[in-house]
Amino acid sequence: MPPLDKQTRHFLAWALIAGLATVAFLLWMIVAIGGPRLTDGVDDVGELVAALAAVFACCVAAVRVSSGRSCWVLLGASAFAWAAGEAAWTYYDLILGVQVPFPSFADVGFLSAVPLAVAGLLLFPSSPQRAADRVLGILDGCIIAGSILFASWATVLGPLYDAHHGGVLKQILSLAYPASDVVMVSLVIILFARAGQRGRASLVLVMAGIVAFAVADSAFSYLTEVNNYGIGSFLDTGWVAGYLLIGLGALRAVYAPSTEAAELRVTTLSLLAPYVPVLAVLAMTSVELLLGRRLGGVDWLMVLALTLLVLGRHVLNLWERAALRRLGDSGEGYDESVPVTETDADPVLLGR
């Protein structure tokens, strides 16, 4: 085995530190070293430090990488917004010594992190670079997110909304957290299905961080709703691990920059991924109707939105196909001696 170069050794050292920090945090939450009060402080400060570490790593990547800087700027801004929310939470919890109110300034930071992270993922260097491919990726993500939201509303979110007491703002915020997790995980699925070789290691680390973050976020929302969330829960490790993984993704881009051209990977998974959850929604809707359950206004709005998204995806594919045919007929920008790449070709045309 050839010896590791200096940059690889540096990255592995940071990965080892992040792994040890995550394990130490998890063990502290489980054992509750020093009692509940100290464990609560380690919980709050540990999450804040992990988010700030991700901010620092993303800033380093934004300065040092040659491409994809806007991605790391947005991911860093997302981590900073979440860190601001966690700082507000820590102020209420540790300094004022009161139960964190809901809603509070902490929710502003937590929820502001979501659109910034979504924008950063859409601009990831290994993502498709053509405008049509980006729009197609957004449509695929919206289809998957809408399908999962429909299933969540029918099984979990709807009953939670009906049982929740409080003002309209409080109800909306209660649903915003699990809904944002659905959107983030859906985007991760579609990015993984469509990502090319360029920067895949960084993307995998960032996506793993998003998933860990979403699991912790969803667990917190559920346990809070059922009044079973305790101080220093081991599930909080998801936030620490999530932001440390995002930071490692940024450092990976710094220490192992890719010189390959970005490409769109067209696979069976990328073609079928948006439609599998839609079929599940159709099956669930059919079963609900057969059992005599009437769909509410929110259910029908989601079904209508999914129908429009699927139609929009087909229209975009047909438009791209027609554009490529016009290019082939006119001979402009088309060279038969150069093979058509997956980036330039429509998935339908690849099999023509």
Secondary structure, DSSP 8 states (H G I E B T S, - for coil): -----HHHHHHHHHHHHHHHHHHHHHHHHHHTTT-HHHHHHHHHHHHHHHHHHHHHHHHHHHHH-SS-HHHHHHHHHHHHHHHHHHHHHHIIIIIS-S---SS-HHHHHHHHHHHHHHHHHHT-TTS--SHHHHHHHHHHHHHHHHHHHHHHIIIIIHHHHHH--S-HHHHHHHHHHHHHHHHHHHHHHHHHHH--STTHHHHHHHHHHHHHHHHHHHHHHHHHHTT---TT-GGGHHHHHHHHHHHHHHHHHHHS---S-------HHHHHTTHHHHHHHHHHHHHHHHTT----HHHHHHHHHHHHHHHHHHHHHHHHHHHHHHHHHH-TT--TTS---TTTS-HHHHT-
